[in-house]
């Protein structure tokens, strides 16, 4: 993942676990609605990363391509 650095591995696993718990609590919602809401939040997070200089536009584009490939496979 282009946005990941070597010092992020443990926090990423912690985030995944917390998000998994949250997603389970939202299973009653239609998947399309959940995907759209998550997309809106992802847009905001990526915008914040760009604004802070934590990543480049190219890194965001590569990250989104990885997501697209993962969703399509």
PDB file of N, H, CA, C and O in Angstrom:
ATOM      1  N   UNK A   1       0.854  -1.182   0.000  1.00  0.00           N
ATOM      2  CA  UNK A   1       0.000   0.000   0.000  1.00  0.00           C
ATOM      3  C   UNK A   1       0.890   1.232   0.000  1.00  0.00           C
ATOM      4  O   UNK A   1       1.759   1.352   0.863  1.00  0.00           O
ATOM      5  N   UNK A   2       0.704   2.136  -0.925  1.00  0.00           N
ATOM      6  H   UNK A   2      -0.002   2.038  -1.626  1.00  0.00           H
ATOM      7  CA  UNK A   2       1.577   3.289  -1.020  1.00  0.00           C
ATOM      8  C   UNK A   2       1.476   4.253   0.155  1.00  0.00           C
ATOM      9  O   UNK A   2       2.433   4.982   0.418  1.00  0.00           O
ATOM     10  N   UNK A   3       0.373   4.285   0.859  1.00  0.00           N
ATOM     11  H   UNK A   3      -0.404   3.693   0.645  1.00  0.00           H
ATOM     12  CA  UNK A   3       0.214   5.224   1.960  1.00  0.00           C
ATOM     13  C   UNK A   3       0.793   4.688   3.260  1.00  0.00           C
ATOM     14  O   UNK A   3       0.862   5.407   4.256  1.00  0.00           O
ATOM     15  N   UNK A   4       1.206   3.439   3.252  1.00  0.00           N
ATOM     16  H   UNK A   4       1.150   2.855   2.443  1.00  0.00           H
ATOM     17  CA  UNK A   4       1.690   2.803   4.469  1.00  0.00           C
ATOM     18  C   UNK A   4       3.198   2.965   4.593  1.00  0.00           C
ATOM     19  O   UNK A   4       3.929   2.842   3.610  1.00  0.00           O
ATOM     20  N   UNK A   5       3.657   3.241   5.812  1.00  0.00           N
ATOM     21  H   UNK A   5       3.064   3.340   6.611  1.00  0.00           H
ATOM     22  CA  UNK A   5       5.084   3.238   6.088  1.00  0.00           C
ATOM     23  C   UNK A   5       5.374   2.128   7.081  1.00  0.00           C
ATOM     24  O   UNK A   5       4.449   1.564   7.665  1.00  0.00           O
ATOM     25  N   UNK A   6       6.639   1.807   7.279  1.00  0.00           N
ATOM     26  H   UNK A   6       7.390   2.265   6.804  1.00  0.00           H
ATOM     27  CA  UNK A   6       7.004   0.673   8.128  1.00  0.00           C
ATOM     28  C   UNK A   6       6.561   0.862   9.574  1.00  0.00           C
ATOM     29  O   UNK A   6       6.337  -0.126  10.274  1.00  0.00           O
ATOM     30  N   UNK A   7       6.431   2.093  10.038  1.00  0.00           N
ATOM     31  H   UNK A   7       6.613   2.895   9.470  1.00  0.00           H
ATOM     32  CA  UNK A   7       6.033   2.329  11.427  1.00  0.00           C
ATOM     33  C   UNK A   7       4.515   2.323  11.621  1.00  0.00           C
ATOM     34  O   UNK A   7       4.036   2.599  12.721  1.00  0.00           O
ATOM     35  N   UNK A   8       3.760   2.016  10.577  1.00  0.00           N
ATOM     36  H   UNK A   8       4.149   1.792   9.684  1.00  0.00           H
ATOM     37  CA  UNK A   8       2.292   2.042  10.641  1.00  0.00           C
ATOM     38  C   UNK A   8       1.661   0.669  10.827  1.00  0.00           C
ATOM     39  O   UNK A   8       0.450   0.586  11.031  1.00  0.00           O
ATOM     40  N   UNK A   9       2.427  -0.398  10.766  1.00  0.00           N
ATOM     41  H   UNK A   9       3.411  -0.330  10.600  1.00  0.00           H
ATOM     42  CA  UNK A   9       1.847  -1.732  10.722  1.00  0.00           C
ATOM     43  C   UNK A   9       0.945  -2.046  11.914  1.00  0.00           C
ATOM     44  O   UNK A   9      -0.183  -2.496  11.716  1.00  0.00           O
ATOM     45  N   UNK A  10       1.405  -1.825  13.139  1.00  0.00           N
ATOM     46  H   UNK A  10       2.321  -1.459  13.301  1.00  0.00           H
ATOM     47  CA  UNK A  10       0.582  -2.127  14.319  1.00  0.00           C
ATOM     48  C   UNK A  10      -0.671  -1.260  14.368  1.00  0.00           C
ATOM     49  O   UNK A  10      -1.759  -1.788  14.595  1.00  0.00           O
ATOM     50  N   UNK A  11      -0.555   0.061  14.161  1.00  0.00           N
ATOM     51  H   UNK A  11       0.329   0.489  13.977  1.00  0.00           H
ATOM     52  CA  UNK A  11      -1.788   0.866  14.177  1.00  0.00           C
ATOM     53  C   UNK A  11      -2.775   0.471  13.078  1.00  0.00           C
ATOM     54  O   UNK A  11      -3.985   0.572  13.279  1.00  0.00           O
ATOM     55  N   UNK A  12      -2.287   0.029  11.935  1.00  0.00           N
ATOM     56  H   UNK A  12      -1.304  -0.053  11.771  1.00  0.00           H
ATOM     57  CA  UNK A  12      -3.190  -0.392  10.856  1.00  0.00           C
ATOM     58  C   UNK A  12      -3.971  -1.615  11.290  1.00  0.00           C
ATOM     59  O   UNK A  12      -5.179  -1.690  11.064  1.00  0.00           O
ATOM     60  N   UNK A  13      -3.298  -2.579  11.911  1.00  0.00           N
ATOM     61  H   UNK A  13      -2.317  -2.518  12.094  1.00  0.00           H
ATOM     62  CA  UNK A  13      -4.007  -3.772  12.384  1.00  0.00           C
ATOM     63  C   UNK A  13      -5.050  -3.401  13.424  1.00  0.00           C
ATOM     64  O   UNK A  13      -6.151  -3.951  13.424  1.00  0.00           O
ATOM     65  N   UNK A  14      -4.711  -2.472  14.310  1.00  0.00           N
ATOM     66  H   UNK A  14      -3.816  -2.026  14.310  1.00  0.00           H
ATOM     67  CA  UNK A  14      -5.656  -2.020  15.329  1.00  0.00           C
ATOM     68  C   UNK A  14      -6.859  -1.339  14.680  1.00  0.00           C
ATOM     69  O   UNK A  14      -7.998  -1.557  15.092  1.00  0.00           O
ATOM     70  N   UNK A  15      -6.602  -0.519  13.670  1.00  0.00           N
ATOM     71  H   UNK A  15      -5.676  -0.342  13.336  1.00  0.00           H
ATOM     72  CA  UNK A  15      -7.694   0.155  12.938  1.00  0.00           C
ATOM     73  C   UNK A  15      -8.592  -0.862  12.242  1.00  0.00           C
ATOM     74  O   UNK A  15      -9.815  -0.727  12.262  1.00  0.00           O
ATOM     75  N   UNK A  16      -7.994  -1.871  11.631  1.00  0.00           N
ATOM     76  H   UNK A  16      -7.000  -1.980  11.614  1.00  0.00           H
ATOM     77  CA  UNK A  16      -8.776  -2.888  10.930  1.00  0.00           C
ATOM     78  C   UNK A  16      -9.691  -3.605  11.907  1.00  0.00           C
ATOM     79  O   UNK A  16     -10.863  -3.837  11.607  1.00  0.00           O
ATOM     80  N   UNK A  17      -9.173  -3.955  13.061  1.00  0.00           N
ATOM     81  H   UNK A  17      -8.221  -3.768  13.305  1.00  0.00           H
ATOM     82  CA  UNK A  17     -10.001  -4.631  14.063  1.00  0.00           C
ATOM     83  C   UNK A  17     -11.156  -3.743  14.520  1.00  0.00           C
ATOM     84  O   UNK A  17     -12.291  -4.207  14.631  1.00  0.00           O
ATOM     85  N   UNK A  18     -10.870  -2.471  14.783  1.00  0.00           N
ATOM     86  H   UNK A  18      -9.948  -2.094  14.693  1.00  0.00           H
ATOM     87  CA  UNK A  18     -11.920  -1.548  15.223  1.00  0.00           C
ATOM     88  C   UNK A  18     -12.963  -1.341  14.129  1.00  0.00           C
ATOM     89  O   UNK A  18     -14.161  -1.306  14.409  1.00  0.00           O
ATOM     90  N   UNK A  19     -12.508  -1.205  12.882  1.00  0.00           N
ATOM     91  H   UNK A  19     -11.535  -1.233  12.655  1.00  0.00           H
ATOM     92  CA  UNK A  19     -13.448  -1.033  11.769  1.00  0.00           C
ATOM     93  C   UNK A  19     -14.274  -2.290  11.547  1.00  0.00           C
ATOM     94  O   UNK A  19     -15.461  -2.206  11.230  1.00  0.00           O
ATOM     95  N   UNK A  20     -13.654  -3.460  11.711  1.00  0.00           N
ATOM     96  H   UNK A  20     -12.690  -3.529  11.969  1.00  0.00           H
ATOM     97  CA  UNK A  20     -14.415  -4.713  11.589  1.00  0.00           C
ATOM     98  C   UNK A  20     -15.566  -4.748  12.585  1.00  0.00           C
ATOM     99  O   UNK A  20     -16.682  -5.137  12.241  1.00  0.00           O
ATOM    100  N   UNK A  21     -15.292  -4.342  13.816  1.00  0.00           N
ATOM    101  H   UNK A  21     -14.385  -4.027  14.096  1.00  0.00           H
ATOM    102  CA  UNK A  21     -16.339  -4.311  14.845  1.00  0.00           C
ATOM    103  C   UNK A  21     -17.442  -3.324  14.458  1.00  0.00           C
ATOM    104  O   UNK A  21     -18.629  -3.607  14.625  1.00  0.00           O
ATOM    105  N   UNK A  22     -17.041  -2.181  13.948  1.00  0.00           N
ATOM    106  H   UNK A  22     -16.078  -1.951  13.813  1.00  0.00           H
ATOM    107  CA  UNK A  22     -18.024  -1.174  13.534  1.00  0.00           C
ATOM    108  C   UNK A  22     -18.880  -1.692  12.385  1.00  0.00           C
ATOM    109  O   UNK A  22     -20.100  -1.533  12.396  1.00  0.00           O
ATOM    110  N   UNK A  23     -18.245  -2.308  11.398  1.00  0.00           N
ATOM    111  H   UNK A  23     -17.253  -2.436  11.389  1.00  0.00           H
ATOM    112  CA  UNK A  23     -18.981  -2.826  10.238  1.00  0.00           C
ATOM    113  C   UNK A  23     -20.003  -3.871  10.679  1.00  0.00           C
ATOM    114  O   UNK A  23     -21.128  -3.888  10.178  1.00  0.00           O
ATOM    115  N   UNK A  24     -19.625  -4.736  11.606  1.00  0.00           N
ATOM    116  H   UNK A  24     -18.711  -4.723  12.014  1.00  0.00           H
ATOM    117  CA  UNK A  24     -20.556  -5.745  12.119  1.00  0.00           C
ATOM    118  C   UNK A  24     -21.777  -5.059  12.722  1.00  0.00           C
ATOM    119  O   UNK A  24     -22.903  -5.529  12.556  1.00  0.00           O
ATOM    120  N   UNK A  25     -21.556  -3.944  13.423  1.00  0.00           N
ATOM    121  H   UNK A  25     -20.642  -3.562  13.558  1.00  0.00           H
ATOM    122  CA  UNK A  25     -22.686  -3.243  14.046  1.00  0.00           C
ATOM    123  C   UNK A  25     -23.574  -2.544  13.011  1.00  0.00           C
ATOM    124  O   UNK A  25     -24.696  -2.148  13.324  1.00  0.00           O
ATOM    125  N   UNK A  26     -23.073  -2.393  11.777  1.00  0.00           N
ATOM    126  H   UNK A  26     -22.162  -2.715  11.522  1.00  0.00           H
ATOM    127  CA  UNK A  26     -23.831  -1.720  10.721  1.00  0.00           C
ATOM    128  C   UNK A  26     -24.399  -2.687   9.683  1.00  0.00           C
ATOM    129  O   UNK A  26     -24.912  -2.257   8.650  1.00  0.00           O
ATOM    130  N   UNK A  27     -24.310  -3.985   9.952  1.00  0.00           N
ATOM    131  H   UNK A  27     -23.893  -4.334  10.791  1.00  0.00           H
ATOM    132  CA  UNK A  27     -24.758  -4.989   8.977  1.00  0.00           C
ATOM    133  C   UNK A  27     -26.226  -4.880   8.614  1.00  0.00           C
ATOM    134  O   UNK A  27     -26.647  -5.402   7.582  1.00  0.00           O
ATOM    135  N   UNK A  28     -27.012  -4.210   9.443  1.00  0.00           N
ATOM    136  H   UNK A  28     -26.670  -3.786  10.281  1.00  0.00           H
ATOM    137  CA  UNK A  28     -28.444  -4.069   9.147  1.00  0.00           C
ATOM    138  C   UNK A  28     -28.697  -3.067   8.018  1.00  0.00           C
ATOM    139  O   UNK A  28     -29.805  -3.004   7.484  1.00  0.00           O
ATOM    140  N   UNK A  29     -27.688  -2.293   7.655  1.00  0.00           N
ATOM    141  H   UNK A  29     -26.788  -2.345   8.089  1.00  0.00           H
ATOM    142  CA  UNK A  29     -27.831  -1.298   6.588  1.00  0.00           C
ATOM    143  C   UNK A  29     -27.580  -1.935   5.223  1.00  0.00           C
ATOM    144  O   UNK A  29     -26.828  -2.904   5.120  1.00  0.00           O
ATOM    145  N   UNK A  30     -28.197  -1.403   4.190  1.00  0.00           N
ATOM    146  H   UNK A  30     -28.808  -0.616   4.274  1.00  0.00           H
ATOM    147  CA  UNK A  30     -27.940  -1.925   2.839  1.00  0.00           C
ATOM    148  C   UNK A  30     -26.464  -1.739   2.474  1.00  0.00           C
ATOM    149  O   UNK A  30     -25.897  -0.676   2.729  1.00  0.00           O
ATOM    150  N   UNK A  31     -25.834  -2.764   1.879  1.00  0.00           N
ATOM    151  H   UNK A  31     -26.294  -3.627   1.673  1.00  0.00           H
ATOM    152  CA  UNK A  31     -24.413  -2.665   1.520  1.00  0.00           C
ATOM    153  C   UNK A  31     -24.078  -1.453   0.657  1.00  0.00           C
ATOM    154  O   UNK A  31     -23.021  -0.846   0.832  1.00  0.00           O
ATOM    155  N   UNK A  32     -24.951  -1.098  -0.261  1.00  0.00           N
ATOM    156  H   UNK A  32     -25.809  -1.591  -0.404  1.00  0.00           H
ATOM    157  CA  UNK A  32     -24.692   0.059  -1.123  1.00  0.00           C
ATOM    158  C   UNK A  32     -24.629   1.346  -0.305  1.00  0.00           C
ATOM    159  O   UNK A  32     -23.758   2.184  -0.539  1.00  0.00           O
ATOM    160  N   UNK A  33     -25.533   1.508   0.639  1.00  0.00           N
ATOM    161  H   UNK A  33     -26.240   0.827   0.829  1.00  0.00           H
ATOM    162  CA  UNK A  33     -25.525   2.695   1.501  1.00  0.00           C
ATOM    163  C   UNK A  33     -24.255   2.737   2.339  1.00  0.00           C
ATOM    164  O   UNK A  33     -23.635   3.791   2.484  1.00  0.00           O
ATOM    165  N   UNK A  34     -23.872   1.600   2.884  1.00  0.00           N
ATOM    166  H   UNK A  34     -24.375   0.744   2.766  1.00  0.00           H
ATOM    167  CA  UNK A  34     -22.662   1.519   3.688  1.00  0.00           C
ATOM    168  C   UNK A  34     -21.436   1.853   2.846  1.00  0.00           C
ATOM    169  O   UNK A  34     -20.559   2.591   3.295  1.00  0.00           O
ATOM    170  N   UNK A  35     -21.366   1.319   1.635  1.00  0.00           N
ATOM    171  H   UNK A  35     -22.078   0.719   1.270  1.00  0.00           H
ATOM    172  CA  UNK A  35     -20.229   1.600   0.749  1.00  0.00           C
ATOM    173  C   UNK A  35     -20.163   3.087   0.406  1.00  0.00           C
ATOM    174  O   UNK A  35     -19.079   3.670   0.388  1.00  0.00           O
ATOM    175  N   UNK A  36     -21.304   3.699   0.138  1.00  0.00           N
ATOM    176  H   UNK A  36     -22.185   3.226   0.153  1.00  0.00           H
ATOM    177  CA  UNK A  36     -21.306   5.128  -0.185  1.00  0.00           C
ATOM    178  C   UNK A  36     -20.861   5.965   1.012  1.00  0.00           C
ATOM    179  O   UNK A  36     -20.091   6.912   0.854  1.00  0.00           O
ATOM    180  N   UNK A  37     -21.338   5.625   2.192  1.00  0.00           N
ATOM    181  H   UNK A  37     -21.964   4.856   2.319  1.00  0.00           H
ATOM    182  CA  UNK A  37     -20.944   6.368   3.391  1.00  0.00           C
ATOM    183  C   UNK A  37     -19.453   6.199   3.668  1.00  0.00           C
ATOM    184  O   UNK A  37     -18.773   7.165   4.016  1.00  0.00           O
ATOM    185  N   UNK A  38     -18.945   4.986   3.518  1.00  0.00           N
ATOM    186  H   UNK A  38     -19.497   4.202   3.236  1.00  0.00           H
ATOM    187  CA  UNK A  38     -17.510   4.760   3.715  1.00  0.00           C
ATOM    188  C   UNK A  38     -16.689   5.513   2.669  1.00  0.00           C
ATOM    189  O   UNK A  38     -15.614   6.028   2.974  1.00  0.00           O
ATOM    190  N   UNK A  39     -17.189   5.575   1.451  1.00  0.00           N
ATOM    191  H   UNK A  39     -18.063   5.157   1.203  1.00  0.00           H
ATOM    192  CA  UNK A  39     -16.510   6.321   0.399  1.00  0.00           C
ATOM    193  C   UNK A  39     -16.410   7.803   0.723  1.00  0.00           C
ATOM    194  O   UNK A  39     -15.378   8.430   0.484  1.00  0.00           O
ATOM    195  N   UNK A  40     -17.477   8.357   1.263  1.00  0.00           N
ATOM    196  H   UNK A  40     -18.316   7.847   1.457  1.00  0.00           H
ATOM    197  CA  UNK A  40     -17.475   9.770   1.644  1.00  0.00           C
ATOM    198  C   UNK A  40     -16.428  10.019   2.731  1.00  0.00           C
ATOM    199  O   UNK A  40     -15.698  11.009   2.689  1.00  0.00           O
ATOM    200  N   UNK A  41     -16.367   9.122   3.691  1.00  0.00           N
ATOM    201  H   UNK A  41     -16.961   8.318   3.726  1.00  0.00           H
ATOM    202  CA  UNK A  41     -15.365   9.271   4.754  1.00  0.00           C
ATOM    203  C   UNK A  41     -13.950   9.102   4.205  1.00  0.00           C
ATOM    204  O   UNK A  41     -13.035   9.823   4.603  1.00  0.00           O
ATOM    205  N   UNK A  42     -13.775   8.156   3.300  1.00  0.00           N
ATOM    206  H   UNK A  42     -14.518   7.570   2.977  1.00  0.00           H
ATOM    207  CA  UNK A  42     -12.455   7.950   2.706  1.00  0.00           C
ATOM    208  C   UNK A  42     -12.008   9.196   1.932  1.00  0.00           C
ATOM    209  O   UNK A  42     -10.844   9.589   2.005  1.00  0.00           O
ATOM    210  N   UNK A  43     -12.928   9.811   1.199  1.00  0.00           N
ATOM    211  H   UNK A  43     -13.874   9.492   1.140  1.00  0.00           H
ATOM    212  CA  UNK A  43     -12.601  11.051   0.485  1.00  0.00           C
ATOM    213  C   UNK A  43     -12.057  12.097   1.452  1.00  0.00           C
ATOM    214  O   UNK A  43     -11.043  12.737   1.176  1.00  0.00           O
ATOM    215  N   UNK A  44     -12.722  12.265   2.567  1.00  0.00           N
ATOM    216  H   UNK A  44     -13.546  11.745   2.792  1.00  0.00           H
ATOM    217  CA  UNK A  44     -12.288  13.252   3.555  1.00  0.00           C
ATOM    218  C   UNK A  44     -10.925  12.923   4.144  1.00  0.00           C
ATOM    219  O   UNK A  44     -10.090  13.809   4.328  1.00  0.00           O
ATOM    220  N   UNK A  45     -10.704  11.648   4.439  1.00  0.00           N
ATOM    221  H   UNK A  45     -11.383  10.929   4.290  1.00  0.00           H
ATOM    222  CA  UNK A  45      -9.410  11.239   4.986  1.00  0.00           C
ATOM    223  C   UNK A  45      -8.288  11.463   3.986  1.00  0.00           C
ATOM    224  O   UNK A  45      -7.219  11.955   4.348  1.00  0.00           O
ATOM    225  N   UNK A  46      -8.526  11.106   2.733  1.00  0.00           N
ATOM    226  H   UNK A  46      -9.394  10.706   2.439  1.00  0.00           H
ATOM    227  CA  UNK A  46      -7.499  11.295   1.706  1.00  0.00           C
ATOM    228  C   UNK A  46      -7.234  12.776   1.468  1.00  0.00           C
ATOM    229  O   UNK A  46      -6.086  13.177   1.271  1.00  0.00           O
ATOM    230  N   UNK A  47      -8.280  13.586   1.483  1.00  0.00           N
ATOM    231  H   UNK A  47      -9.212  13.261   1.643  1.00  0.00           H
ATOM    232  CA  UNK A  47      -8.116  15.036   1.340  1.00  0.00           C
ATOM    233  C   UNK A  47      -7.254  15.588   2.476  1.00  0.00           C
ATOM    234  O   UNK A  47      -6.397  16.443   2.252  1.00  0.00           O
ATOM    235  N   UNK A  48      -7.484  15.095   3.699  1.00  0.00           N
ATOM    236  H   UNK A  48      -8.180  14.401   3.881  1.00  0.00           H
ATOM    237  CA  UNK A  48      -6.701  15.548   4.854  1.00  0.00           C
ATOM    238  C   UNK A  48      -5.240  15.127   4.721  1.00  0.00           C
ATOM    239  O   UNK A  48      -4.343  15.898   5.063  1.00  0.00           O
ATOM    240  N   UNK A  49      -4.991  13.915   4.230  1.00  0.00           N
ATOM    241  H   UNK A  49      -5.719  13.289   3.953  1.00  0.00           H
ATOM    242  CA  UNK A  49      -3.615  13.456   4.019  1.00  0.00           C
ATOM    243  C   UNK A  49      -2.898  14.322   2.991  1.00  0.00           C
ATOM    244  O   UNK A  49      -1.728  14.666   3.159  1.00  0.00           O
ATOM    245  N   UNK A  50      -3.605  14.665   1.937  1.00  0.00           N
ATOM    246  H   UNK A  50      -4.556  14.385   1.800  1.00  0.00           H
ATOM    247  CA  UNK A  50      -3.022  15.534   0.908  1.00  0.00           C
ATOM    248  C   UNK A  50      -2.746  16.934   1.468  1.00  0.00           C
ATOM    249  O   UNK A  50      -1.675  17.495   1.240  1.00  0.00           O
ATOM    250  N   UNK A  51      -3.701  17.486   2.188  1.00  0.00           N
ATOM    251  H   UNK A  51      -4.571  17.030   2.374  1.00  0.00           H
ATOM    252  CA  UNK A  51      -3.556  18.838   2.734  1.00  0.00           C
ATOM    253  C   UNK A  51      -2.406  18.930   3.735  1.00  0.00           C
ATOM    254  O   UNK A  51      -1.730  19.955   3.826  1.00  0.00           O
ATOM    255  N   UNK A  52      -2.195  17.853   4.480  1.00  0.00           N
ATOM    256  H   UNK A  52      -2.745  17.021   4.406  1.00  0.00           H
ATOM    257  CA  UNK A  52      -1.124  17.866   5.487  1.00  0.00           C
ATOM    258  C   UNK A  52       0.235  17.540   4.890  1.00  0.00           C
ATOM    259  O   UNK A  52       1.261  17.694   5.553  1.00  0.00           O
ATOM    260  N   UNK A  53       0.246  17.091   3.642  1.00  0.00           N
ATOM    261  H   UNK A  53      -0.588  16.966   3.104  1.00  0.00           H
ATOM    262  CA  UNK A  53       1.498  16.715   3.004  1.00  0.00           C
ATOM    263  C   UNK A  53       1.978  15.320   3.379  1.00  0.00           C
ATOM    264  O   UNK A  53       3.119  14.953   3.098  1.00  0.00           O
ATOM    265  N   UNK A  54       1.101  14.540   4.016  1.00  0.00           N
ATOM    266  H   UNK A  54       0.174  14.837   4.244  1.00  0.00           H
ATOM    267  CA  UNK A  54       1.471  13.182   4.416  1.00  0.00           C
ATOM    268  C   UNK A  54       1.566  12.223   3.244  1.00  0.00           C
ATOM    269  O   UNK A  54       2.171  11.157   3.358  1.00  0.00           O
ATOM    270  N   UNK A  55       0.975  12.593   2.122  1.00  0.00           N
ATOM    271  H   UNK A  55       0.483  13.459   2.029  1.00  0.00           H
ATOM    272  CA  UNK A  55       1.096  11.781   0.915  1.00  0.00           C
ATOM    273  C   UNK A  55       0.893  12.669  -0.304  1.00  0.00           C
ATOM    274  O   UNK A  55       0.394  13.790  -0.209  1.00  0.00           O
ATOM    275  N   UNK A  56       1.287  12.143  -1.429  1.00  0.00           N
ATOM    276  H   UNK A  56       1.693  11.233  -1.506  1.00  0.00           H
ATOM    277  CA  UNK A  56       1.183  12.899  -2.678  1.00  0.00           C
ATOM    278  C   UNK A  56      -0.083  12.491  -3.432  1.00  0.00           C
ATOM    279  O   UNK A  56      -0.709  11.477  -3.121  1.00  0.00           O
ATOM    280  N   UNK A  57      -0.442  13.289  -4.413  1.00  0.00           N
ATOM    281  H   UNK A  57       0.066  14.112  -4.665  1.00  0.00           H
ATOM    282  CA  UNK A  57      -1.583  12.958  -5.266  1.00  0.00           C
ATOM    283  C   UNK A  57      -1.344  11.621  -5.947  1.00  0.00           C
ATOM    284  O   UNK A  57      -2.265  10.814  -6.074  1.00  0.00           O
ATOM    285  N   UNK A  58      -0.131  11.384  -6.380  1.00  0.00           N
ATOM    286  H   UNK A  58       0.617  12.039  -6.276  1.00  0.00           H
ATOM    287  CA  UNK A  58       0.196  10.118  -7.038  1.00  0.00           C
ATOM    288  C   UNK A  58      -0.012   8.930  -6.091  1.00  0.00           C
ATOM    289  O   UNK A  58      -0.533   7.893  -6.501  1.00  0.00           O
ATOM    290  N   UNK A  59       0.393   9.082  -4.834  1.00  0.00           N
ATOM    291  H   UNK A  59       0.816   9.925  -4.502  1.00  0.00           H
ATOM    292  CA  UNK A  59       0.189   8.000  -3.866  1.00  0.00           C
ATOM    293  C   UNK A  59      -1.293   7.724  -3.654  1.00  0.00           C
ATOM    294  O   UNK A  59      -1.696   6.567  -3.543  1.00  0.00           O
ATOM    295  N   UNK A  60      -2.101   8.767  -3.598  1.00  0.00           N
ATOM    296  H   UNK A  60      -1.773   9.707  -3.688  1.00  0.00           H
ATOM    297  CA  UNK A  60      -3.546   8.585  -3.446  1.00  0.00           C
ATOM    298  C   UNK A  60      -4.109   7.864  -4.666  1.00  0.00           C
ATOM    299  O   UNK A  60      -4.932   6.958  -4.526  1.00  0.00           O
ATOM    300  N   UNK A  61      -3.676   8.255  -5.850  1.00  0.00           N
ATOM    301  H   UNK A  61      -3.009   8.991  -5.964  1.00  0.00           H
ATOM    302  CA  UNK A  61      -4.153   7.603  -7.074  1.00  0.00           C
ATOM    303  C   UNK A  61      -3.762   6.128  -7.092  1.00  0.00           C
ATOM    304  O   UNK A  61      -4.572   5.281  -7.467  1.00  0.00           O
ATOM    305  N   UNK A  62      -2.536   5.814  -6.693  1.00  0.00           N
ATOM    306  H   UNK A  62      -1.878   6.503  -6.388  1.00  0.00           H
ATOM    307  CA  UNK A  62      -2.092   4.416  -6.643  1.00  0.00           C
ATOM    308  C   UNK A  62      -2.908   3.625  -5.616  1.00  0.00           C
ATOM    309  O   UNK A  62      -3.297   2.484  -5.865  1.00  0.00           O
ATOM    310  N   UNK A  63      -3.155   4.234  -4.484  1.00  0.00           N
ATOM    311  H   UNK A  63      -2.839   5.161  -4.282  1.00  0.00           H
ATOM    312  CA  UNK A  63      -3.950   3.603  -3.432  1.00  0.00           C
ATOM    313  C   UNK A  63      -5.354   3.285  -3.939  1.00  0.00           C
ATOM    314  O   UNK A  63      -5.865   2.189  -3.708  1.00  0.00           O
ATOM    315  N   UNK A  64      -5.973   4.231  -4.622  1.00  0.00           N
ATOM    316  H   UNK A  64      -5.558   5.121  -4.810  1.00  0.00           H
ATOM    317  CA  UNK A  64      -7.323   4.020  -5.153  1.00  0.00           C
ATOM    318  C   UNK A  64      -7.331   2.948  -6.248  1.00  0.00           C
ATOM    319  O   UNK A  64      -8.293   2.188  -6.357  1.00  0.00           O
ATOM    320  N   UNK A  65      -6.279   2.881  -7.049  1.00  0.00           N
ATOM    321  H   UNK A  65      -5.498   3.498  -6.960  1.00  0.00           H
ATOM    322  CA  UNK A  65      -6.183   1.809  -8.052  1.00  0.00           C
ATOM    323  C   UNK A  65      -6.079   0.438  -7.376  1.00  0.00           C
ATOM    324  O   UNK A  65      -6.670  -0.537  -7.839  1.00  0.00           O
ATOM    325  N   UNK A  66      -5.320   0.377  -6.275  1.00  0.00           N
ATOM    326  H   UNK A  66      -4.840   1.169  -5.899  1.00  0.00           H
ATOM    327  CA  UNK A  66      -5.220  -0.883  -5.529  1.00  0.00           C
ATOM    328  C   UNK A  66      -6.581  -1.310  -4.991  1.00  0.00           C
ATOM    329  O   UNK A  66      -6.937  -2.487  -5.048  1.00  0.00           O
ATOM    330  N   UNK A  67      -7.334  -0.354  -4.471  1.00  0.00           N
ATOM    331  H   UNK A  67      -7.044   0.602  -4.424  1.00  0.00           H
ATOM    332  CA  UNK A  67      -8.682  -0.658  -3.986  1.00  0.00           C
ATOM    333  C   UNK A  67      -9.555  -1.167  -5.127  1.00  0.00           C
ATOM    334  O   UNK A  67     -10.283  -2.148  -4.973  1.00  0.00           O
ATOM    335  N   UNK A  68      -9.478  -0.499  -6.263  1.00  0.00           N
ATOM    336  H   UNK A  68      -8.887   0.298  -6.388  1.00  0.00           H
ATOM    337  CA  UNK A  68     -10.273  -0.909  -7.430  1.00  0.00           C
ATOM    338  C   UNK A  68      -9.909  -2.332  -7.873  1.00  0.00           C
ATOM    339  O   UNK A  68     -10.789  -3.148  -8.150  1.00  0.00           O
ATOM    340  N   UNK A  69      -8.614  -2.617  -7.936  1.00  0.00           N
ATOM    341  H   UNK A  69      -7.899  -1.954  -7.711  1.00  0.00           H
ATOM    342  CA  UNK A  69      -8.189  -3.968  -8.317  1.00  0.00           C
ATOM    343  C   UNK A  69      -8.684  -4.997  -7.320  1.00  0.00           C
ATOM    344  O   UNK A  69      -9.152  -6.067  -7.709  1.00  0.00           O
ATOM    345  N   UNK A  70      -8.584  -4.682  -6.039  1.00  0.00           N
ATOM    346  H   UNK A  70      -8.204  -3.812  -5.723  1.00  0.00           H
ATOM    347  CA  UNK A  70      -9.048  -5.608  -5.017  1.00  0.00           C
ATOM    348  C   UNK A  70     -10.556  -5.860  -5.093  1.00  0.00           C
ATOM    349  O   UNK A  70     -11.021  -6.981  -4.887  1.00  0.00           O
ATOM    350  N   UNK A  71     -11.301  -4.807  -5.389  1.00  0.00           N
ATOM    351  H   UNK A  71     -10.923  -3.897  -5.556  1.00  0.00           H
ATOM    352  CA  UNK A  71     -12.754  -4.943  -5.481  1.00  0.00           C
ATOM    353  C   UNK A  71     -13.172  -5.713  -6.724  1.00  0.00           C
ATOM    354  O   UNK A  71     -14.215  -6.368  -6.731  1.00  0.00           O
ATOM    355  N   UNK A  72     -12.364  -5.637  -7.774  1.00  0.00           N
ATOM    356  H   UNK A  72     -11.517  -5.105  -7.768  1.00  0.00           H
ATOM    357  CA  UNK A  72     -12.706  -6.272  -9.051  1.00  0.00           C
ATOM    358  C   UNK A  72     -12.274  -7.734  -9.125  1.00  0.00           C
ATOM    359  O   UNK A  72     -12.732  -8.480  -9.991  1.00  0.00           O
ATOM    360  N   UNK A  73     -11.396  -8.134  -8.219  1.00  0.00           N
ATOM    361  H   UNK A  73     -11.024  -7.528  -7.517  1.00  0.00           H
ATOM    362  CA  UNK A  73     -10.888  -9.514  -8.319  1.00  0.00           C
ATOM    363  C   UNK A  73     -11.676 -10.492  -7.479  1.00  0.00           C
ATOM    364  O   UNK A  73     -11.365 -11.683  -7.463  1.00  0.00           O
TER     365      UNK A  73
END
